[in-house]
Amino acid sequence: MVSRLDAKDGRILYVLKVLKQHGLVRVRESLIHKIFYYITRDKLSVKFDFYDNVKFSYEIRERLEKLCERGYIRRIFLVVRLGGVYIPLYSITEKGLEYLERRERLSKKDARIIEKFISKVAKKKSFRE
C-alpha cells in the first residue's frame, strides 16, 4: 500500500517551490534543514524534530528520500572534489508542482510564514552559496 503525502511533505514541496520562484532551482540539503529550523520557531503549524540547537533533522532527510523515490523532487549530486566528496542538491519536479496546485493543503498562515522568511533571506549573499 502506498502512503500518501502529508502536511509536512507539502511544506517541503512548498519551500522548494518558493525557492525556485526566487531563482534557486537546485538547493543544498543543508539549506532546507536551516530554513525549517528557523521557520519552525516562527510558529509554523507543523513541527519537525531537531536535536538541541543543531540545524539538522533526520525526519526531513527521510522525507526528502521519500519525495525523491516518488518523483515529487529530484536529487542530483554536485561533485566538489574527485575522490568522493559530493553535495546533494534538490529541486522540485513538475509532478511536485502539480501536486501543490491540485492539493491546496497549505494554510495561508504557513504560506505567509514561508514566503516572508525566504524573501527576507533570499537577498543575502550567504543564502545563495
Legacy VTK file of the C-alpha trace (Angstrom):
# vtk DataFile Version 3.0
C-alpha trace
ASCII
DATASET POLYDATA
POINTS 129 float
0.000 0.000 0.000
1.365 3.414 -0.978
1.336 6.028 1.746
0.004 9.446 0.851
1.858 12.680 1.239
1.021 14.505 4.431
1.159 18.129 5.574
4.890 18.010 6.317
5.651 16.723 2.829
3.511 19.532 1.427
5.539 22.107 3.387
8.784 20.728 1.975
7.410 20.900 -1.573
6.134 24.434 -0.986
9.528 25.600 0.316
11.197 24.193 -2.811
8.582 25.927 -4.982
9.158 29.314 -3.300
12.932 28.872 -3.558
12.516 28.189 -7.278
10.463 31.381 -7.618
13.403 33.258 -6.070
15.830 31.833 -8.615
17.170 28.905 -6.601
16.247 25.946 -8.774
18.599 23.497 -7.034
19.343 23.833 -3.323
21.575 22.047 -0.850
20.023 19.732 1.671
21.608 21.770 4.473
19.717 24.868 3.311
16.404 23.011 3.503
17.206 21.962 7.070
18.164 25.521 8.055
15.000 27.002 6.568
12.787 24.615 8.511
14.842 25.090 11.680
14.129 28.823 11.638
10.543 28.820 10.367
9.550 26.119 12.840
10.445 28.627 15.543
8.212 31.198 13.781
5.099 29.233 14.693
4.732 27.075 11.594
1.734 24.804 12.169
3.711 21.591 11.624
6.892 20.887 13.529
9.936 18.898 12.522
12.200 17.192 15.031
15.559 18.902 15.521
18.097 17.809 18.097
19.008 20.576 20.553
20.266 23.552 18.545
21.584 21.514 15.629
20.147 22.634 12.296
19.655 19.089 11.029
16.652 16.775 11.131
16.647 13.068 10.326
12.916 13.411 9.765
13.471 15.931 6.949
16.158 13.717 5.415
13.803 10.724 5.387
11.029 12.803 3.858
13.373 14.100 1.145
14.258 10.476 0.331
10.584 9.520 0.121
9.750 12.516 -2.094
12.651 11.608 -4.415
11.541 7.993 -4.684
8.008 9.069 -5.556
9.145 11.619 -8.159
7.996 14.837 -6.467
11.532 16.163 -6.163
14.801 15.394 -7.922
18.190 14.884 -6.307
21.439 15.419 -8.138
24.939 15.289 -6.740
27.452 18.088 -7.108
30.965 16.663 -7.088
33.111 19.003 -5.025
36.334 17.069 -5.335
37.251 13.991 -7.286
37.555 11.092 -4.951
34.174 11.079 -3.332
33.232 14.442 -1.866
29.781 15.353 -3.130
26.841 17.524 -2.105
23.223 16.504 -2.755
21.119 19.201 -4.412
17.327 19.080 -4.551
14.801 20.616 -6.923
11.054 20.320 -7.278
9.755 18.448 -10.323
6.691 19.113 -12.452
4.945 16.340 -10.542
5.645 18.187 -7.285
4.338 21.472 -8.695
1.206 19.733 -9.978
0.641 18.198 -6.548
0.766 21.645 -4.937
-1.716 23.010 -7.482
-4.119 20.083 -7.088
-3.920 19.880 -3.326
-4.092 23.185 -1.535
-3.128 21.561 1.750
-1.109 24.528 2.939
-2.704 27.005 5.304
-2.489 30.672 4.356
-0.648 31.398 7.606
2.036 28.802 6.848
2.357 30.036 3.261
2.876 33.592 4.553
5.495 32.474 7.082
7.433 30.520 4.437
7.229 33.236 1.771
8.181 36.014 4.200
11.193 34.122 5.535
12.509 33.073 2.133
12.018 36.506 0.555
13.804 38.118 3.502
16.859 35.890 3.339
16.932 35.437 -0.452
18.564 38.839 -0.735
21.504 37.804 1.453
24.671 36.640 -0.276
25.189 33.702 2.091
21.748 32.380 1.192
22.806 31.741 -2.407
26.040 29.918 -1.523
LINES 1 130
129 0 1 2 3 4 5 6 7 8 9 10 11 12 13 14 15 16 17 18 19 20 21 22 23 24 25 26 27 28 29 30 31 32 33 34 35 36 37 38 39 40 41 42 43 44 45 46 47 48 49 50 51 52 53 54 55 56 57 58 59 60 61 62 63 64 65 66 67 68 69 70 71 72 73 74 75 76 77 78 79 80 81 82 83 84 85 86 87 88 89 90 91 92 93 94 95 96 97 98 99 100 101 102 103 104 105 106 107 108 109 110 111 112 113 114 115 116 117 118 119 120 121 122 123 124 125 126 127 128
